[in-house]
Structures are given as C-alpha cells and as structure tokens.
Amino acid sequence: MAKLLITSVVSFCFIFLLLVFFKYILKRYFNYSLNYKVWYLTVLAGLIPFIPIKFSFIKLNNVNNQAPTV
C-alpha cells in the first residue's frame, strides 16, 4: 500500500511539472494563460491518493479460484 502511495505522489509531481512547463510555453510563445480550473483539478487529482479508503467490505479469498465474497 505504501508503494502505491509513493508511486501516486511521484506521478502527481511529474504531471504537475509537465503542467507548469506547458503553462510556461503557452505564456511565452502564445500569450495565453491556463484557466484556474485546470490548476484546481490538478491539485484535487493529486490529493486523491491521500483519501482513506477501506476495502474491508470485500474479502479477497481467491486462493482456491473462488469468486470474491461480499
């Protein structure tokens, strides 16, 4: 679970840096600025891995090729 969280944070940072680079290109060469909603959605998407989700309602017992029990 910790590995998934670290991967999510790293991918969010990479996407955020790409967005900053894209903003710089747009501002410098096309004199256009990104909408503030794009930034809010990016930050919210980056915070999704930190939402605590409990998967206790699904028991994953596929050891004997059985269907998951609910």
mmCIF file as Biopython writes it, N, C-alpha, C and O atoms, coordinates in Angstrom:
data_model
#
loop_
_atom_site.group_PDB
_atom_site.id
_atom_site.type_symbol
_atom_site.label_atom_id
_atom_site.label_alt_id
_atom_site.label_comp_id
_atom_site.label_asym_id
_atom_site.label_entity_id
_atom_site.label_seq_id
_atom_site.pdbx_PDB_ins_code
_atom_site.Cartn_x
_atom_site.Cartn_y
_atom_site.Cartn_z
_atom_site.occupancy
_atom_site.B_iso_or_equiv
_atom_site.auth_seq_id
_atom_site.auth_asym_id
_atom_site.pdbx_PDB_model_num
ATOM 1   N N  . MET A ? 1  ? 0.822   -1.193  0.000   1.0 0.0 1  A 1 
ATOM 2   C CA . MET A ? 1  ? 0.000   0.000   0.000   1.0 0.0 1  A 1 
ATOM 3   C C  . MET A ? 1  ? 0.868   1.261   0.000   1.0 0.0 1  A 1 
ATOM 4   O O  . MET A ? 1  ? 0.541   2.252   -0.654  1.0 0.0 1  A 1 
ATOM 5   N N  . ALA A ? 2  ? 1.973   1.211   0.738   1.0 0.0 2  A 1 
ATOM 6   C CA . ALA A ? 2  ? 2.861   2.368   0.780   1.0 0.0 2  A 1 
ATOM 7   C C  . ALA A ? 2  ? 3.528   2.588   -0.578  1.0 0.0 2  A 1 
ATOM 8   O O  . ALA A ? 2  ? 3.772   3.725   -0.982  1.0 0.0 2  A 1 
ATOM 9   N N  . LYS A ? 3  ? 3.818   1.499   -1.270  1.0 0.0 3  A 1 
ATOM 10  C CA . LYS A ? 3  ? 4.442   1.619   -2.590  1.0 0.0 3  A 1 
ATOM 11  C C  . LYS A ? 3  ? 3.488   2.296   -3.575  1.0 0.0 3  A 1 
ATOM 12  O O  . LYS A ? 3  ? 3.913   3.093   -4.410  1.0 0.0 3  A 1 
ATOM 13  N N  . LEU A ? 4  ? 2.201   1.973   -3.471  1.0 0.0 4  A 1 
ATOM 14  C CA . LEU A ? 4  ? 1.202   2.604   -4.328  1.0 0.0 4  A 1 
ATOM 15  C C  . LEU A ? 4  ? 1.090   4.093   -4.032  1.0 0.0 4  A 1 
ATOM 16  O O  . LEU A ? 4  ? 0.947   4.901   -4.949  1.0 0.0 4  A 1 
ATOM 17  N N  . LEU A ? 5  ? 1.155   4.456   -2.763  1.0 0.0 5  A 1 
ATOM 18  C CA . LEU A ? 5  ? 1.077   5.860   -2.379  1.0 0.0 5  A 1 
ATOM 19  C C  . LEU A ? 5  ? 2.285   6.633   -2.890  1.0 0.0 5  A 1 
ATOM 20  O O  . LEU A ? 5  ? 2.142   7.750   -3.387  1.0 0.0 5  A 1 
ATOM 21  N N  . ILE A ? 6  ? 3.458   6.056   -2.772  1.0 0.0 6  A 1 
ATOM 22  C CA . ILE A ? 6  ? 4.669   6.716   -3.262  1.0 0.0 6  A 1 
ATOM 23  C C  . ILE A ? 6  ? 4.615   6.876   -4.773  1.0 0.0 6  A 1 
ATOM 24  O O  . ILE A ? 6  ? 4.978   7.928   -5.299  1.0 0.0 6  A 1 
ATOM 25  N N  . THR A ? 7  ? 4.167   5.847   -5.471  1.0 0.0 7  A 1 
ATOM 26  C CA . THR A ? 7  ? 4.030   5.929   -6.926  1.0 0.0 7  A 1 
ATOM 27  C C  . THR A ? 7  ? 3.027   6.999   -7.327  1.0 0.0 7  A 1 
ATOM 28  O O  . THR A ? 7  ? 3.244   7.721   -8.300  1.0 0.0 7  A 1 
ATOM 29  N N  . SER A ? 8  ? 1.945   7.106   -6.594  1.0 0.0 8  A 1 
ATOM 30  C CA . SER A ? 8  ? 0.937   8.122   -6.892  1.0 0.0 8  A 1 
ATOM 31  C C  . SER A ? 8  ? 1.486   9.523   -6.689  1.0 0.0 8  A 1 
ATOM 32  O O  . SER A ? 8  ? 1.231   10.415  -7.498  1.0 0.0 8  A 1 
ATOM 33  N N  . VAL A ? 9  ? 2.233   9.721   -5.622  1.0 0.0 9  A 1 
ATOM 34  C CA . VAL A ? 9  ? 2.805   11.042  -5.349  1.0 0.0 9  A 1 
ATOM 35  C C  . VAL A ? 9  ? 3.832   11.409  -6.412  1.0 0.0 9  A 1 
ATOM 36  O O  . VAL A ? 9  ? 3.864   12.550  -6.871  1.0 0.0 9  A 1 
ATOM 37  N N  . VAL A ? 10 ? 4.662   10.463  -6.803  1.0 0.0 10 A 1 
ATOM 38  C CA . VAL A ? 10 ? 5.674   10.737  -7.830  1.0 0.0 10 A 1 
ATOM 39  C C  . VAL A ? 10 ? 5.013   11.055  -9.165  1.0 0.0 10 A 1 
ATOM 40  O O  . VAL A ? 10 ? 5.439   11.976  -9.862  1.0 0.0 10 A 1 
ATOM 41  N N  . SER A ? 11 ? 3.981   10.308  -9.528  1.0 0.0 11 A 1 
ATOM 42  C CA . SER A ? 11 ? 3.309   10.580  -10.799 1.0 0.0 11 A 1 
ATOM 43  C C  . SER A ? 11 ? 2.588   11.921  -10.763 1.0 0.0 11 A 1 
ATOM 44  O O  . SER A ? 11 ? 2.545   12.628  -11.770 1.0 0.0 11 A 1 
ATOM 45  N N  . PHE A ? 12 ? 2.017   12.282  -9.603  1.0 0.0 12 A 1 
ATOM 46  C CA . PHE A ? 12 ? 1.381   13.594  -9.488  1.0 0.0 12 A 1 
ATOM 47  C C  . PHE A ? 12 ? 2.407   14.707  -9.655  1.0 0.0 12 A 1 
ATOM 48  O O  . PHE A ? 12 ? 2.142   15.690  -10.346 1.0 0.0 12 A 1 
ATOM 49  N N  . CYS A ? 13 ? 3.568   14.566  -9.037  1.0 0.0 13 A 1 
ATOM 50  C CA . CYS A ? 13 ? 4.615   15.588  -9.175  1.0 0.0 13 A 1 
ATOM 51  C C  . CYS A ? 13 ? 5.070   15.710  -10.624 1.0 0.0 13 A 1 
ATOM 52  O O  . CYS A ? 13 ? 5.297   16.816  -11.115 1.0 0.0 13 A 1 
ATOM 53  N N  . PHE A ? 14 ? 5.202   14.586  -11.303 1.0 0.0 14 A 1 
ATOM 54  C CA . PHE A ? 14 ? 5.612   14.606  -12.704 1.0 0.0 14 A 1 
ATOM 55  C C  . PHE A ? 14 ? 4.563   15.307  -13.567 1.0 0.0 14 A 1 
ATOM 56  O O  . PHE A ? 14 ? 4.910   16.124  -14.420 1.0 0.0 14 A 1 
ATOM 57  N N  . ILE A ? 15 ? 3.291   14.995  -13.351 1.0 0.0 15 A 1 
ATOM 58  C CA . ILE A ? 15 ? 2.220   15.631  -14.123 1.0 0.0 15 A 1 
ATOM 59  C C  . ILE A ? 15 ? 2.148   17.121  -13.813 1.0 0.0 15 A 1 
ATOM 60  O O  . ILE A ? 15 ? 1.924   17.933  -14.710 1.0 0.0 15 A 1 
ATOM 61  N N  . PHE A ? 16 ? 2.336   17.482  -12.543 1.0 0.0 16 A 1 
ATOM 62  C CA . PHE A ? 16 ? 2.300   18.892  -12.168 1.0 0.0 16 A 1 
ATOM 63  C C  . PHE A ? 16 ? 3.449   19.659  -12.822 1.0 0.0 16 A 1 
ATOM 64  O O  . PHE A ? 16 ? 3.255   20.783  -13.285 1.0 0.0 16 A 1 
ATOM 65  N N  . LEU A ? 17 ? 4.634   19.067  -12.864 1.0 0.0 17 A 1 
ATOM 66  C CA . LEU A ? 17 ? 5.764   19.725  -13.526 1.0 0.0 17 A 1 
ATOM 67  C C  . LEU A ? 17 ? 5.528   19.864  -15.025 1.0 0.0 17 A 1 
ATOM 68  O O  . LEU A ? 17 ? 5.897   20.878  -15.618 1.0 0.0 17 A 1 
ATOM 69  N N  . LEU A ? 18 ? 4.920   18.857  -15.639 1.0 0.0 18 A 1 
ATOM 70  C CA . LEU A ? 18 ? 4.572   18.977  -17.058 1.0 0.0 18 A 1 
ATOM 71  C C  . LEU A ? 18 ? 3.574   20.102  -17.287 1.0 0.0 18 A 1 
ATOM 72  O O  . LEU A ? 18 ? 3.664   20.825  -18.279 1.0 0.0 18 A 1 
ATOM 73  N N  . LEU A ? 19 ? 2.631   20.249  -16.380 1.0 0.0 19 A 1 
ATOM 74  C CA . LEU A ? 19 ? 1.643   21.310  -16.497 1.0 0.0 19 A 1 
ATOM 75  C C  . LEU A ? 19 ? 2.286   22.684  -16.336 1.0 0.0 19 A 1 
ATOM 76  O O  . LEU A ? 19 ? 1.922   23.626  -17.040 1.0 0.0 19 A 1 
ATOM 77  N N  . VAL A ? 20 ? 3.236   22.801  -15.416 1.0 0.0 20 A 1 
ATOM 78  C CA . VAL A ? 20 ? 3.956   24.070  -15.240 1.0 0.0 20 A 1 
ATOM 79  C C  . VAL A ? 20 ? 4.758   24.393  -16.493 1.0 0.0 20 A 1 
ATOM 80  O O  . VAL A ? 20 ? 4.778   25.541  -16.936 1.0 0.0 20 A 1 
ATOM 81  N N  . PHE A ? 21 ? 5.417   23.399  -17.064 1.0 0.0 21 A 1 
ATOM 82  C CA . PHE A ? 21 ? 6.168   23.603  -18.300 1.0 0.0 21 A 1 
ATOM 83  C C  . PHE A ? 21 ? 5.238   24.002  -19.442 1.0 0.0 21 A 1 
ATOM 84  O O  . PHE A ? 21 ? 5.565   24.889  -20.230 1.0 0.0 21 A 1 
ATOM 85  N N  . PHE A ? 22 ? 4.082   23.351  -19.532 1.0 0.0 22 A 1 
ATOM 86  C CA . PHE A ? 22 ? 3.094   23.672  -20.558 1.0 0.0 22 A 1 
ATOM 87  C C  . PHE A ? 22 ? 2.581   25.103  -20.386 1.0 0.0 22 A 1 
ATOM 88  O O  . PHE A ? 22 ? 2.380   25.820  -21.367 1.0 0.0 22 A 1 
ATOM 89  N N  . LYS A ? 23 ? 2.370   25.511  -19.133 1.0 0.0 23 A 1 
ATOM 90  C CA . LYS A ? 23 ? 1.920   26.878  -18.858 1.0 0.0 23 A 1 
ATOM 91  C C  . LYS A ? 23 ? 2.974   27.889  -19.302 1.0 0.0 23 A 1 
ATOM 92  O O  . LYS A ? 23 ? 2.645   28.924  -19.880 1.0 0.0 23 A 1 
ATOM 93  N N  . TYR A ? 24 ? 4.235   27.583  -19.030 1.0 0.0 24 A 1 
ATOM 94  C CA . TYR A ? 24 ? 5.319   28.476  -19.426 1.0 0.0 24 A 1 
ATOM 95  C C  . TYR A ? 24 ? 5.378   28.628  -20.944 1.0 0.0 24 A 1 
ATOM 96  O O  . TYR A ? 24 ? 5.540   29.740  -21.447 1.0 0.0 24 A 1 
ATOM 97  N N  . ILE A ? 25 ? 5.249   27.529  -21.673 1.0 0.0 25 A 1 
ATOM 98  C CA . ILE A ? 25 ? 5.269   27.574  -23.139 1.0 0.0 25 A 1 
ATOM 99  C C  . ILE A ? 25 ? 4.100   28.406  -23.662 1.0 0.0 25 A 1 
ATOM 100 O O  . ILE A ? 25 ? 4.270   29.239  -24.551 1.0 0.0 25 A 1 
ATOM 101 N N  . LEU A ? 26 ? 2.913   28.173  -23.104 1.0 0.0 26 A 1 
ATOM 102 C CA . LEU A ? 26 ? 1.743   28.929  -23.556 1.0 0.0 26 A 1 
ATOM 103 C C  . LEU A ? 26 ? 1.891   30.415  -23.280 1.0 0.0 26 A 1 
ATOM 104 O O  . LEU A ? 26 ? 1.547   31.245  -24.122 1.0 0.0 26 A 1 
ATOM 105 N N  . LYS A ? 27 ? 2.398   30.749  -22.113 1.0 0.0 27 A 1 
ATOM 106 C CA . LYS A ? 27 ? 2.517   32.162  -21.740 1.0 0.0 27 A 1 
ATOM 107 C C  . LYS A ? 27 ? 3.587   32.859  -22.573 1.0 0.0 27 A 1 
ATOM 108 O O  . LYS A ? 27 ? 3.406   34.003  -22.989 1.0 0.0 27 A 1 
ATOM 109 N N  . ARG A ? 28 ? 4.680   32.184  -22.813 1.0 0.0 28 A 1 
ATOM 110 C CA . ARG A ? 28 ? 5.791   32.827  -23.507 1.0 0.0 28 A 1 
ATOM 111 C C  . ARG A ? 28 ? 5.552   32.963  -25.010 1.0 0.0 28 A 1 
ATOM 112 O O  . ARG A ? 28 ? 5.792   34.028  -25.578 1.0 0.0 28 A 1 
ATOM 113 N N  . TYR A ? 29 ? 5.088   31.909  -25.652 1.0 0.0 29 A 1 
ATOM 114 C CA . TYR A ? 29 ? 5.007   31.920  -27.105 1.0 0.0 29 A 1 
ATOM 115 C C  . TYR A ? 29 ? 3.624   32.262  -27.646 1.0 0.0 29 A 1 
ATOM 116 O O  . TYR A ? 29 ? 3.511   32.758  -28.767 1.0 0.0 29 A 1 
ATOM 117 N N  . PHE A ? 30 ? 2.581   32.012  -26.881 1.0 0.0 30 A 1 
ATOM 118 C CA . PHE A ? 30 ? 1.234   32.251  -27.391 1.0 0.0 30 A 1 
ATOM 119 C C  . PHE A ? 30 ? 0.468   33.303  -26.605 1.0 0.0 30 A 1 
ATOM 120 O O  . PHE A ? 30 ? -0.666  33.630  -26.957 1.0 0.0 30 A 1 
ATOM 121 N N  . ASN A ? 31 ? 1.071   33.841  -25.541 1.0 0.0 31 A 1 
ATOM 122 C CA . ASN A ? 31 ? 0.452   34.853  -24.687 1.0 0.0 31 A 1 
ATOM 123 C C  . ASN A ? 31 ? -0.928  34.395  -24.219 1.0 0.0 31 A 1 
ATOM 124 O O  . ASN A ? 31 ? -1.902  35.146  -24.277 1.0 0.0 31 A 1 
ATOM 125 N N  . TYR A ? 32 ? -0.989  33.164  -23.760 1.0 0.0 32 A 1 
ATOM 126 C CA . TYR A ? 32 ? -2.240  32.576  -23.290 1.0 0.0 32 A 1 
ATOM 127 C C  . TYR A ? 32 ? -1.998  31.949  -21.925 1.0 0.0 32 A 1 
ATOM 128 O O  . TYR A ? 32 ? -0.965  31.319  -21.699 1.0 0.0 32 A 1 
ATOM 129 N N  . SER A ? 33 ? -2.942  32.119  -21.028 1.0 0.0 33 A 1 
ATOM 130 C CA . SER A ? 33 ? -2.814  31.565  -19.693 1.0 0.0 33 A 1 
ATOM 131 C C  . SER A ? 33 ? -3.856  30.470  -19.479 1.0 0.0 33 A 1 
ATOM 132 O O  . SER A ? 33 ? -4.975  30.552  -19.987 1.0 0.0 33 A 1 
ATOM 133 N N  . LEU A ? 34 ? -3.473  29.452  -18.726 1.0 0.0 34 A 1 
ATOM 134 C CA . LEU A ? 34 ? -4.404  28.375  -18.428 1.0 0.0 34 A 1 
ATOM 135 C C  . LEU A ? 34 ? -5.475  28.854  -17.455 1.0 0.0 34 A 1 
ATOM 136 O O  . LEU A ? 34 ? -5.239  29.741  -16.634 1.0 0.0 34 A 1 
ATOM 137 N N  . ASN A ? 35 ? -6.631  28.265  -17.560 1.0 0.0 35 A 1 
ATOM 138 C CA . ASN A ? 35 ? -7.742  28.599  -16.682 1.0 0.0 35 A 1 
ATOM 139 C C  . ASN A ? 35 ? -7.432  28.126  -15.260 1.0 0.0 35 A 1 
ATOM 140 O O  . ASN A ? 35 ? -6.734  27.128  -15.074 1.0 0.0 35 A 1 
ATOM 141 N N  . TYR A ? 36 ? -7.944  28.833  -14.270 1.0 0.0 36 A 1 
ATOM 142 C CA . TYR A ? 36 ? -7.689  28.450  -12.884 1.0 0.0 36 A 1 
ATOM 143 C C  . TYR A ? 36 ? -8.309  27.094  -12.546 1.0 0.0 36 A 1 
ATOM 144 O O  . TYR A ? 36 ? -7.846  26.409  -11.634 1.0 0.0 36 A 1 
ATOM 145 N N  . LYS A ? 37 ? -9.353  26.709  -13.278 1.0 0.0 37 A 1 
ATOM 146 C CA . LYS A ? 37 ? -9.994  25.418  -13.018 1.0 0.0 37 A 1 
ATOM 147 C C  . LYS A ? 37 ? -9.047  24.262  -13.326 1.0 0.0 37 A 1 
ATOM 148 O O  . LYS A ? 37 ? -9.114  23.217  -12.679 1.0 0.0 37 A 1 
ATOM 149 N N  . VAL A ? 38 ? -8.175  24.441  -14.297 1.0 0.0 38 A 1 
ATOM 150 C CA . VAL A ? 38 ? -7.199  23.399  -14.632 1.0 0.0 38 A 1 
ATOM 151 C C  . VAL A ? 38 ? -6.273  23.156  -13.445 1.0 0.0 38 A 1 
ATOM 152 O O  . VAL A ? 38 ? -5.947  22.011  -13.129 1.0 0.0 38 A 1 
ATOM 153 N N  . TRP A ? 39 ? -5.851  24.236  -12.789 1.0 0.0 39 A 1 
ATOM 154 C CA . TRP A ? 39 ? -4.952  24.097  -11.643 1.0 0.0 39 A 1 
ATOM 155 C C  . TRP A ? 39 ? -5.668  23.450  -10.463 1.0 0.0 39 A 1 
ATOM 156 O O  . TRP A ? 39 ? -5.102  22.590  -9.788  1.0 0.0 39 A 1 
ATOM 157 N N  . TYR A ? 40 ? -6.911  23.861  -10.210 1.0 0.0 40 A 1 
ATOM 158 C CA . TYR A ? 40 ? -7.671  23.270  -9.106  1.0 0.0 40 A 1 
ATOM 159 C C  . TYR A ? 40 ? -7.902  21.776  -9.331  1.0 0.0 40 A 1 
ATOM 160 O O  . TYR A ? 40 ? -7.755  20.978  -8.406  1.0 0.0 40 A 1 
ATOM 161 N N  . LEU A ? 41 ? -8.259  21.402  -10.547 1.0 0.0 41 A 1 
ATOM 162 C CA . LEU A ? 41 ? -8.487  19.987  -10.845 1.0 0.0 41 A 1 
ATOM 163 C C  . LEU A ? 41 ? -7.204  19.168  -10.721 1.0 0.0 41 A 1 
ATOM 164 O O  . LEU A ? 41 ? -7.236  18.016  -10.288 1.0 0.0 41 A 1 
ATOM 165 N N  . THR A ? 42 ? -6.079  19.766  -11.103 1.0 0.0 42 A 1 
ATOM 166 C CA . THR A ? 42 ? -4.807  19.061  -10.986 1.0 0.0 42 A 1 
ATOM 167 C C  . THR A ? 42 ? -4.445  18.820  -9.524  1.0 0.0 42 A 1 
ATOM 168 O O  . THR A ? 42 ? -4.008  17.730  -9.155  1.0 0.0 42 A 1 
ATOM 169 N N  . VAL A ? 43 ? -4.629  19.840  -8.702  1.0 0.0 43 A 1 
ATOM 170 C CA . VAL A ? 43 ? -4.320  19.686  -7.274  1.0 0.0 43 A 1 
ATOM 171 C C  . VAL A ? 43 ? -5.271  18.685  -6.623  1.0 0.0 43 A 1 
ATOM 172 O O  . VAL A ? 43 ? -4.842  17.860  -5.816  1.0 0.0 43 A 1 
ATOM 173 N N  . LEU A ? 44 ? -6.553  18.749  -6.966  1.0 0.0 44 A 1 
ATOM 174 C CA . LEU A ? 44 ? -7.511  17.795  -6.403  1.0 0.0 44 A 1 
ATOM 175 C C  . LEU A ? 44 ? -7.194  16.366  -6.836  1.0 0.0 44 A 1 
ATOM 176 O O  . LEU A ? 44 ? -7.307  15.433  -6.040  1.0 0.0 44 A 1 
ATOM 177 N N  . ALA A ? 45 ? -6.799  16.197  -8.093  1.0 0.0 45 A 1 
ATOM 178 C CA . ALA A ? 45 ? -6.440  14.861  -8.574  1.0 0.0 45 A 1 
ATOM 179 C C  . ALA A ? 45 ? -5.195  14.343  -7.861  1.0 0.0 45 A 1 
ATOM 180 O O  . ALA A ? 45 ? -5.058  13.140  -7.640  1.0 0.0 45 A 1 
ATOM 181 N N  . GLY A ? 46 ? -4.302  15.237  -7.507  1.0 0.0 46 A 1 
ATOM 182 C CA . GLY A ? 46 ? -3.112  14.824  -6.769  1.0 0.0 46 A 1 
ATOM 183 C C  . GLY A ? 46 ? -3.401  14.432  -5.342  1.0 0.0 46 A 1 
ATOM 184 O O  . GLY A ? 46 ? -2.638  13.675  -4.741  1.0 0.0 46 A 1 
ATOM 185 N N  . LEU A ? 47 ? -4.488  14.932  -4.786  1.0 0.0 47 A 1 
ATOM 186 C CA . LEU A ? 47 ? -4.839  14.609  -3.402  1.0 0.0 47 A 1 
ATOM 187 C C  . LEU A ? 47 ? -5.658  13.329  -3.275  1.0 0.0 47 A 1 
ATOM 188 O O  . LEU A ? 47 ? -5.882  12.855  -2.161  1.0 0.0 47 A 1 
ATOM 189 N N  . ILE A ? 48 ? -6.105  12.767  -4.380  1.0 0.0 48 A 1 
ATOM 190 C CA . ILE A ? 48 ? -6.931  11.552  -4.343  1.0 0.0 48 A 1 
ATOM 191 C C  . ILE A ? 48 ? -6.236  10.388  -3.617  1.0 0.0 48 A 1 
ATOM 192 O O  . ILE A ? 48 ? -6.902  9.691   -2.852  1.0 0.0 48 A 1 
ATOM 193 N N  . PRO A ? 49 ? -4.937  10.143  -3.818  1.0 0.0 49 A 1 
ATOM 194 C CA . PRO A ? 49 ? -4.320  9.007   -3.106  1.0 0.0 49 A 1 
ATOM 195 C C  . PRO A ? 49 ? -4.314  9.152   -1.588  1.0 0.0 49 A 1 
ATOM 196 O O  . PRO A ? 49 ? -4.129  8.159   -0.885  1.0 0.0 49 A 1 
ATOM 197 N N  . PHE A ? 50 ? -4.509  10.348  -1.070  1.0 0.0 50 A 1 
ATOM 198 C CA . PHE A ? 50 ? -4.467  10.557  0.369   1.0 0.0 50 A 1 
ATOM 199 C C  . PHE A ? 50 ? -5.828  10.369  1.037   1.0 0.0 50 A 1 
ATOM 200 O O  . PHE A ? 50 ? -5.933  10.464  2.260   1.0 0.0 50 A 1 
ATOM 201 N N  . ILE A ? 51 ? -6.869  10.104  0.248   1.0 0.0 51 A 1 
ATOM 202 C CA . ILE A ? 51 ? -8.193  9.862   0.817   1.0 0.0 51 A 1 
ATOM 203 C C  . ILE A ? 51 ? -8.211  8.442   1.381   1.0 0.0 51 A 1 
ATOM 204 O O  . ILE A ? 51 ? -7.956  7.486   0.649   1.0 0.0 51 A 1 
ATOM 205 N N  . PRO A ? 52 ? -8.507  8.297   2.660   1.0 0.0 52 A 1 
ATOM 206 C CA . PRO A ? 52 ? -8.501  6.946   3.240   1.0 0.0 52 A 1 
ATOM 207 C C  . PRO A ? 52 ? -9.693  6.124   2.762   1.0 0.0 52 A 1 
ATOM 208 O O  . PRO A ? 52 ? -10.846 6.513   2.949   1.0 0.0 52 A 1 
ATOM 209 N N  . ILE A ? 53 ? -9.400  4.993   2.147   1.0 0.0 53 A 1 
ATOM 210 C CA . ILE A ? 53 ? -10.445 4.101   1.646   1.0 0.0 53 A 1 
ATOM 211 C C  . ILE A ? 53 ? -10.238 2.747   2.308   1.0 0.0 53 A 1 
ATOM 212 O O  . ILE A ? 53 ? -9.133  2.205   2.309   1.0 0.0 53 A 1 
ATOM 213 N N  . LYS A ? 54 ? -11.292 2.217   2.860   1.0 0.0 54 A 1 
ATOM 214 C CA . LYS A ? 54 ? -11.195 0.905   3.499   1.0 0.0 54 A 1 
ATOM 215 C C  . LYS A ? 54 ? -11.856 -0.126  2.595   1.0 0.0 54 A 1 
ATOM 216 O O  . LYS A ? 54 ? -13.010 0.030   2.195   1.0 0.0 54 A 1 
ATOM 217 N N  . PHE A ? 55 ? -11.119 -1.169  2.280   1.0 0.0 55 A 1 
ATOM 218 C CA . PHE A ? 55 ? -11.626 -2.224  1.417   1.0 0.0 55 A 1 
ATOM 219 C C  . PHE A ? 55 ? -12.088 -3.428  2.232   1.0 0.0 55 A 1 
ATOM 220 O O  . PHE A ? 55 ? -12.048 -4.561  1.751   1.0 0.0 55 A 1 
ATOM 221 N N  . SER A ? 56 ? -12.515 -3.187  3.434   1.0 0.0 56 A 1 
ATOM 222 C CA . SER A ? 56 ? -12.879 -4.300  4.305   1.0 0.0 56 A 1 
ATOM 223 C C  . SER A ? 56 ? -14.203 -4.947  3.912   1.0 0.0 56 A 1 
ATOM 224 O O  . SER A ? 56 ? -14.487 -6.057  4.362   1.0 0.0 56 A 1 
ATOM 225 N N  . PHE A ? 57 ? -15.020 -4.293  3.090   1.0 0.0 57 A 1 
ATOM 226 C CA . PHE A ? 57 ? -16.292 -4.891  2.704   1.0 0.0 57 A 1 
ATOM 227 C C  . PHE A ? 57 ? -16.126 -5.951  1.628   1.0 0.0 57 A 1 
ATOM 228 O O  . PHE A ? 57 ? -17.080 -6.673  1.338   1.0 0.0 57 A 1 
ATOM 229 N N  . ILE A ? 58 ? -14.960 -6.068  1.033   1.0 0.0 58 A 1 
ATOM 230 C CA . ILE A ? 58 ? -14.700 -7.113  0.039   1.0 0.0 58 A 1 
ATOM 231 C C  . ILE A ? 58 ? -13.597 -8.011  0.587   1.0 0.0 58 A 1 
ATOM 232 O O  . ILE A ? 58 ? -12.503 -7.543  0.905   1.0 0.0 58 A 1 
ATOM 233 N N  . LYS A ? 59 ? -13.884 -9.274  0.692   1.0 0.0 59 A 1 
ATOM 234 C CA . LYS A ? 59 ? -12.878 -10.227 1.137   1.0 0.0 59 A 1 
ATOM 235 C C  . LYS A ? 59 ? -12.297 -10.910 -0.099  1.0 0.0 59 A 1 
ATOM 236 O O  . LYS A ? 59 ? -13.008 -11.578 -0.849  1.0 0.0 59 A 1 
ATOM 237 N N  . LEU A ? 60 ? -11.025 -10.732 -0.289  1.0 0.0 60 A 1 
ATOM 238 C CA . LEU A ? 60 ? -10.382 -11.301 -1.469  1.0 0.0 60 A 1 
ATOM 239 C C  . LEU A ? 60 ? -9.782  -12.658 -1.103  1.0 0.0 60 A 1 
ATOM 240 O O  . LEU A ? 60 ? -8.628  -12.743 -0.683  1.0 0.0 60 A 1 
ATOM 241 N N  . ASN A ? 61 ? -10.565 -13.700 -1.263  1.0 0.0 61 A 1 
ATOM 242 C CA . ASN A ? 61 ? -10.118 -15.061 -0.970  1.0 0.0 61 A 1 
ATOM 243 C C  . ASN A ? 61 ? -10.088 -15.870 -2.264  1.0 0.0 61 A 1 
ATOM 244 O O  . ASN A ? 61 ? -10.850 -16.824 -2.420  1.0 0.0 61 A 1 
ATOM 245 N N  . ASN A ? 62 ? -9.230  -15.497 -3.171  1.0 0.0 62 A 1 
ATOM 246 C CA . ASN A ? 62 ? -9.160  -16.189 -4.457  1.0 0.0 62 A 1 
ATOM 247 C C  . ASN A ? 62 ? -8.080  -17.267 -4.456  1.0 0.0 62 A 1 
ATOM 248 O O  . ASN A ? 62 ? -7.519  -17.585 -5.505  1.0 0.0 62 A 1 
ATOM 249 N N  . VAL A ? 63 ? -7.792  -17.822 -3.302  1.0 0.0 63 A 1 
ATOM 250 C CA . VAL A ? 63 ? -6.751  -18.842 -3.235  1.0 0.0 63 A 1 
ATOM 251 C C  . VAL A ? 63 ? -7.200  -20.110 -3.942  1.0 0.0 63 A 1 
ATOM 252 O O  . VAL A ? 63 ? -6.404  -20.764 -4.616  1.0 0.0 63 A 1 
ATOM 253 N N  . ASN A ? 64 ? -8.468  -20.458 -3.790  1.0 0.0 64 A 1 
ATOM 254 C CA . ASN A ? 64 ? -8.993  -21.682 -4.393  1.0 0.0 64 A 1 
ATOM 255 C C  . ASN A ? 64 ? -9.846  -21.392 -5.626  1.0 0.0 64 A 1 
ATOM 256 O O  . ASN A ? 64 ? -10.781 -22.136 -5.922  1.0 0.0 64 A 1 
ATOM 257 N N  . ASN A ? 65 ? -9.532  -20.329 -6.335  1.0 0.0 65 A 1 
ATOM 258 C CA . ASN A ? 65 ? -10.276 -19.917 -7.528  1.0 0.0 65 A 1 
ATOM 259 C C  . ASN A ? 65 ? -11.754 -19.702 -7.228  1.0 0.0 65 A 1 
ATOM 260 O O  . ASN A ? 65 ? -12.617 -20.061 -8.028  1.0 0.0 65 A 1 
ATOM 261 N N  . GLN A ? 66 ? -12.031 -19.125 -6.090  1.0 0.0 66 A 1 
ATOM 262 C CA . GLN A ? 66 ? -13.404 -18.818 -5.727  1.0 0.0 66 A 1 
ATOM 263 C C  . GLN A ? 66 ? -13.700 -17.367 -6.072  1.0 0.0 66 A 1 
ATOM 264 O O  . GLN A ? 66 ? -12.798 -16.534 -6.166  1.0 0.0 66 A 1 
ATOM 265 N N  . ALA A ? 67 ? -14.970 -17.086 -6.257  1.0 0.0 67 A 1 
ATOM 266 C CA . ALA A ? 67 ? -15.381 -15.707 -6.505  1.0 0.0 67 A 1 
ATOM 267 C C  . ALA A ? 67 ? -15.253 -14.912 -5.207  1.0 0.0 67 A 1 
ATOM 268 O O  . ALA A ? 67 ? -15.419 -15.469 -4.122  1.0 0.0 67 A 1 
ATOM 269 N N  . PRO A ? 68 ? -14.962 -13.616 -5.308  1.0 0.0 68 A 1 
ATOM 270 C CA . PRO A ? 68 ? -14.871 -12.799 -4.093  1.0 0.0 68 A 1 
ATOM 271 C C  . PRO A ? 68 ? -16.204 -12.767 -3.357  1.0 0.0 68 A 1 
ATOM 272 O O  . PRO A ? 68 ? -17.262 -12.623 -3.969  1.0 0.0 68 A 1 
ATOM 273 N N  . THR A ? 69 ? -16.140 -12.901 -2.052  1.0 0.0 69 A 1 
ATOM 274 C CA . THR A ? 69 ? -17.361 -12.852 -1.251  1.0 0.0 69 A 1 
ATOM 275 C C  . THR A ? 69 ? -17.567 -11.452 -0.721  1.0 0.0 69 A 1 
ATOM 276 O O  . THR A ? 69 ? -16.617 -10.753 -0.370  1.0 0.0 69 A 1 
ATOM 277 N N  . VAL A ? 70 ? -18.812 -11.062 -0.670  1.0 0.0 70 A 1 
ATOM 278 C CA . VAL A ? 70 ? -19.139 -9.709  -0.194  1.0 0.0 70 A 1 
ATOM 279 C C  . VAL A ? 70 ? -19.783 -9.808  1.167   1.0 0.0 70 A 1 
ATOM 280 O O  . VAL A ? 70 ? -20.140 -8.788  1.757   1.0 0.0 70 A 1 
#
